[in-house]
Amino acid sequence: MMSKPRIAIIIGSTRETRFADKPAEWLLQNSQGRDDMDFELLDLRDFDLPLFNEVASNLWVPSQDPRAIAWQKKLAEFDGYVFVVAEYNRSLTGSLKNALDQAYKEWGHKPMAALGYGGVGAARAIEHLRLIGIELQMVPLRNAVHLGGGEFFKVSPIGQNLPMAEVDAVLRPSLNAMLDELAWWTAATVTARGGVARQTPAA
């Protein structure tokens, strides 16, 4: 039996008072019901990445900092990525940009999707993320999940702080479209890279 492609859901904010955990957990729970991909949650807080200070990208020179190397090794376990994106000043967080910069070879030829949150659903941050993904030779998806406007304020602590179930019906169509597209591109890129999905590491 062939293993299923492995997808990392990456929380892109490390701020102490971040909102990201709530939509990330919703995304993980609603993605795990699929039978065509396996999902794992990655929290940038767990990797303690320094600001990028290598001689060059690891496309050209092997990284030296053990924290960057550990991050690269973890990324290499996956066949695709979904980023949970906050929008700060019309772009993505500094912590997410730094995490993207700390690898190169590991991202390449893999699809990337996004769930964004904020007043406009992090639409501008996700556009920036897609441009970065192109430079990293990733496959940015057209479909994304945007938690914005009234739905954001329903579930945010700066609003009503209701459970994510309150906005599930609104987000579900875009989530399904995004995951369907992610499954297609993951299958296509796994095949192009040699036809073998990443294996779940032994415990």
Disulfide bonds with the S-S distance in Angstrom:
none
